Amino acid sequence: MKIGMFASMIPQISKTKGMTRRETIEYLVSLGIVSAESDMGELKAYGAESFCTEMKECGLELECLHALVNLTTRDDSELVKQYLSTAASCGCKYFLIVPGYAESVETKKDAADRIIERLIPLSEFALENGIQLTIENFSQVLTPYATPEELLYILENVPKLKYTYDTGNFSYLSLDVNEAFEKLKDHIAYVHAKDLGDRLTKDNCASEAHWKKVNFYGAPVGGGSVGFDKIIDNLRSVNYNGPLIIEQSISRSDHEFTDIMEGSVKWLNSKGIF
């Protein structure tokens, strides 16, 4: 396994450390971080060509891009193909797709069927361009791929689609992350290493809207409530050797982004992951 991070953390760490973007990337690489994942919108804002070049020169590989699209109430397939072509040009190996929402809880099955219909050709197009298309457990009420059972329905009907195992998201639905692993382990291609700290309440969150959207503060990998010792054992049991992309739920300050990143790397190193 190798250690990675979300590119969205770079500006906060840069601000905390008083470094340029390039200096921040070099610093992260010196910690042992070798992979990165970026949102399509962030990549555009950073300047895709210059950002990819800068990361590569510093020894940080852009491993994955991700994007929220709509394959349920409309067909964003052509947009997804454009995104996949961008991912290929950046040298990415993976693309994580968040394929949209159902209009209601009652229509989740219909939304899943539309997603399946559109992901079959898109997953084939991705592989033709050297990209593995993945889907994650995105834990919101109207996403028809939040639970292990919902994910399996899509994965088993889209043979060339793989799964991004998000270690934190199952907690939002009070689901057991290890039970989910057992059900989904044959489909895992990529991992978001997300640990969780204190649960947010209306009293400790900035706004009620934010409280409803994000239920936990972040924590360094291995330092929260998710149970990472067992997660690492599980991943080793299936010979997973891909990226562990450190992801943070929410921080109280820019300094916490840096603390979580450094603490996560230190803990992973202690488990023999470099």
Phi and psi in degrees as a GROMACS rama.xvg file:
@    title "Ramachandran Plot"
@    xaxis  label "Phi"
@    yaxis  label "Psi"
@TYPE xy
-130.997  154.794  LYS-2
-94.9928  132.402  ILE-3
-133.967  -178.378  GLY-4
-153.051  164.235  MET-5
-82.5814  131.001  PHE-6
-62.0708  -22.055  ALA-7
-63.7734  -17.0442  SER-8
-81.6446  -15.678  MET-9
-61.2719  -46.5342  ILE-10
-61.2675  -38.6763  PRO-11
-67.8411  -42.4275  GLN-12
-66.6401  -38.7711  ILE-13
-59.6066  -43.6416  SER-14
-64.4022  -44.2793  LYS-15
-64.2717  -41.4677  THR-16
-85.8406  -11.6355  LYS-17
67.4505  37.246  GLY-18
-113.548  157.973  MET-19
-71.5827  169.13  THR-20
-59.7117  -44.6391  ARG-21
-63.9294  -43.1551  ARG-22
-61.5941  -37.389  GLU-23
-65.7881  -43.6034  THR-24
-61.6629  -43.7204  ILE-25
-61.2657  -40.1812  GLU-26
-62.8001  -44.6291  TYR-27
-63.8478  -40.0262  LEU-28
-63.8796  -36.525  VAL-29
-65.1589  -24.3928  SER-30
-75.8136  -18.7754  LEU-31
110.941  10.9467  GLY-32
-85.3811  122.29  ILE-33
-119.205  -9.15487  VAL-34
-129.215  154.114  SER-35
-142.549  155.143  ALA-36
-128.63  141.205  GLU-37
-134.268  146.561  SER-38
-73.2468  146.283  ASP-39
-58.7896  -41.7436  MET-40
-65.2183  -41.1848  GLY-41
-62.2535  -44.0013  GLU-42
-59.1578  -41.8925  LEU-43
-64.3767  -41.4726  LYS-44
-66.2431  -36.1835  ALA-45
-73.5453  -22.184  TYR-46
91.8627  94.6265  GLY-47
-53.329  -51.0975  ALA-48
-65.7698  -46.3535  GLU-49
-69.1157  -37.3849  SER-50
-67.8132  -44.5198  PHE-51
-62.1048  -41.8576  CYS-52
-64.3086  -44.2195  THR-53
-62.81  -43.7967  GLU-54
-62.8304  -45.6422  MET-55
-61.7398  -42.5964  LYS-56
-62.7208  -28.9796  GLU-57
-90.5961  -7.13821  CYS-58
93.6205  16.1582  GLY-59
-106.719  121.344  LEU-60
-92.4992  126.756  GLU-61
-77.3971  101.706  LEU-62
-84.9968  -34.0393  GLU-63
-151.163  145.587  CYS-64
-114.8  153.967  LEU-65
-138.925  157.679  HIS-66
-159.194  144.846  ALA-67
-89.3158  124.163  LEU-68
-131.395  -177.224  VAL-69
-124.392  107.045  ASN-70
-114.736  16.738  LEU-71
-110.311  -63.2961  THR-72
-92.2194  -9.05769  THR-73
-150.037  177.997  ARG-74
-115.806  100.487  ASP-75
-89.9925  24.2219  ASP-76
-58.6341  -40.6165  SER-77
-66.6809  -36.4639  GLU-78
-64.122  -42.1183  LEU-79
-61.476  -39.9173  VAL-80
-62.0516  -38.7582  LYS-81
-63.061  -43.1351  GLN-82
-62.648  -41.6211  TYR-83
-64.1963  -36.9978  LEU-84
-66.0902  -38.6773  SER-85
-63.357  -43.324  THR-86
-59.7078  -42.4005  ALA-87
-63.8437  -41.3073  ALA-88
-67.2381  -25.2693  SER-89
-88.2276  -1.75834  CYS-90
80.2244  18.6771  GLY-91
-70.7263  151.432  CYS-92
-100.175  -21.3907  LYS-93
-132.827  153.881  TYR-94
-137.082  121.667  PHE-95
-95.8399  119.499  LEU-96
-105.9  132.522  ILE-97
-108.686  99.4353  VAL-98
-88.1248  19.4152  PRO-99
108.122  -176.786  GLY-100
-122.53  155.383  TYR-101
-78.1649  158.657  ALA-102
-78.3131  -21.8941  GLU-103
-158.499  166.107  SER-104
-60.0029  -36.8953  VAL-105
-67.5996  -22.4405  GLU-106
-103.778  14.2902  THR-107
-61.5485  -39.9156  LYS-108
-64.201  -43.3029  LYS-109
-62.1023  -40.7335  ASP-110
-63.9108  -40.5841  ALA-111
-62.6578  -38.8168  ALA-112
-65.7647  -38.5148  ASP-113
-67.6477  -38.9582  ARG-114
-60.6397  -46.0274  ILE-115
-58.697  -48.7185  ILE-116
-56.123  -38.5305  GLU-117
-87.9556  -26.8972  ARG-118
-77.5318  -24.4399  LEU-119
-57.8241  -55.7193  ILE-120
-69.6002  -31.8553  PRO-121
-67.8431  -38.2013  LEU-122
-67.1007  -33.6549  SER-123
-70.1374  -42.7273  GLU-124
-60.1233  -41.6159  PHE-125
-60.3091  -48.4681  ALA-126
-63.4522  -35.0616  LEU-127
-62.2272  -24.2279  GLU-128
-103.232  15.2431  ASN-129
77.2406  19.9843  GLY-130
-117.514  134.842  ILE-131
-92.541  117.829  GLN-132
-81.6484  133.837  LEU-133
-131.883  163.217  THR-134
-132.218  146.536  ILE-135
-116.891  168.303  GLU-136
-76.2254  96.4708  ASN-137
-100.603  102.879  PHE-138
-88.462  79.143  SER-139
-130.668  156.618  GLN-140
-58.0724  -37.3984  VAL-141
-100.671  10.2837  LEU-142
-90.5602  124.553  THR-143
-84.2581  34.224  PRO-144
-151.32  43.5837  TYR-145
-97.3232  -35.9782  ALA-146
-100.948  161.79  THR-147
-56.387  -38.6893  PRO-148
-67.3564  -40.6514  GLU-149
-65.69  -40.9885  GLU-150
-64.2465  -44.4113  LEU-151
-61.0196  -38.0375  LEU-152
-58.9196  -43.5087  TYR-153
-72.83  -47.6733  ILE-154
-61.9663  -39.3229  LEU-155
-74.1335  -16.057  GLU-156
-104.087  -2.80033  ASN-157
-126.377  86.5023  VAL-158
-57.6309  -28.2995  PRO-159
-97.4401  5.44281  LYS-160
-89.888  141.919  LEU-161
-119.413  177.669  LYS-162
-115.974  132.189  TYR-163
-94.9916  114.412  THR-164
-83.0901  104.967  TYR-165
-93.7083  113.167  ASP-166
-72.7136  -18.1464  THR-167
-97.9179  -29.5559  GLY-168
-65.1946  -28.8749  ASN-169
-63.536  -27.4732  PHE-170
-65.4259  -28.1485  SER-171
-62.3685  -26.9994  TYR-172
-104.897  12.3979  LEU-173
57.0058  38.9164  SER-174
-102.536  149.632  LEU-175
-80.3135  122.126  ASP-176
-66.7782  -30.9949  VAL-177
-78.5138  -36.7816  ASN-178
-63.9597  -39.5624  GLU-179
-62.965  -41.6645  ALA-180
-56.8185  -46.8562  PHE-181
-59.1089  -37.473  GLU-182
-75.1087  -29.5494  LYS-183
-112.28  -0.961076  LEU-184
-59.2406  -30.0072  LYS-185
-72.2409  -11.441  ASP-186
-107.689  -4.09841  HIS-187
-70.9579  129.043  ILE-188
-123.992  -13.3937  ALA-189
-160.792  150.696  TYR-190
-135.244  131.349  VAL-191
-96.3607  114.119  HIS-192
-88.4675  93.3963  ALA-193
-120.696  116.749  LYS-194
-103.02  160.899  ASP-195
-126.902  138.938  LEU-196
-99.1945  -136.452  GLY-197
-65.1182  145.707  ASP-198
-74.5168  136.397  ARG-199
-71.8443  147.347  LEU-200
-127.505  171.657  THR-201
-62.2284  -25.768  LYS-202
-78.4901  -33.3096  ASP-203
-106.609  12.5094  ASN-204
-112.979  149.607  CYS-205
-64.3651  -34.1717  ALA-206
-151.222  156.538  SER-207
-63.955  -36.1841  GLU-208
-62.1653  -41.6603  ALA-209
-69.1216  -38.044  HIS-210
-59.6229  -40.9066  TRP-211
-70.8634  -28.0024  LYS-212
-84.8558  -42.4736  LYS-213
-125.976  121.698  VAL-214
-99.9393  -7.74546  ASN-215
-137.755  144.747  PHE-216
-73.1774  160.647  TYR-217
-79.6017  169.933  GLY-218
-152.943  153.927  ALA-219
-59.9309  144.392  PRO-220
-54.1824  127.466  VAL-221
89.9261  -7.3492  GLY-222
-113.753  7.24502  GLY-223
-116.034  -151.441  GLY-224
-99.5184  -3.32809  SER-225
-74.1063  -31.8447  VAL-226
91.6695  64.1465  GLY-227
-75.6879  -22.1809  PHE-228
-58.1597  -46.4026  ASP-229
-68.1744  -38.0711  LYS-230
-61.2688  -45.0669  ILE-231
-63.5311  -42.2317  ILE-232
-59.4649  -43.2571  ASP-233
-60.9528  -45.8948  ASN-234
-64.9644  -39.4641  LEU-235
-66.2661  -30.9667  ARG-236
-66.1963  -22.4589  SER-237
-108.922  15.0288  VAL-238
58.4002  36.3132  ASN-239
-67.1355  128.571  TYR-240
-131.418  22.2461  ASN-241
-96.3591  -163.03  GLY-242
-73.092  146.651  PRO-243
-110.134  101.062  LEU-244
-89.4485  108.529  ILE-245
-65.4489  124.747  ILE-246
-128.606  141.469  GLU-247
-111.378  137.36  GLN-248
-68.4376  -64.1891  SER-249
-160.558  145.683  ILE-250
-115.356  158.233  SER-251
-83.2892  -20.3024  ARG-252
-159.935  165.687  SER-253
-60.4326  -35.5208  ASP-254
-61.2651  -31.9498  HIS-255
-68.1649  -29.9052  GLU-256
-56.4052  -46.8735  PHE-257
-65.5984  -44.4913  THR-258
-61.021  -43.0595  ASP-259
-66.8753  -41.2573  ILE-260
-63.0684  -50.4674  MET-261
-64.8948  -41.5404  GLU-262
-65.983  -36.9783  GLY-263
-65.0648  -45.6657  SER-264
-62.8994  -43.6674  VAL-265
-59.96  -44.5396  LYS-266
-66.4927  -43.2082  TRP-267
-62.8269  -39.6647  LEU-268
-58.8435  -38.8558  ASN-269
-65.9511  -18.5821  SER-270
-98.2252  11.9011  LYS-271
80.0264  21.7289  GLY-272
-109.812  119.283  ILE-273
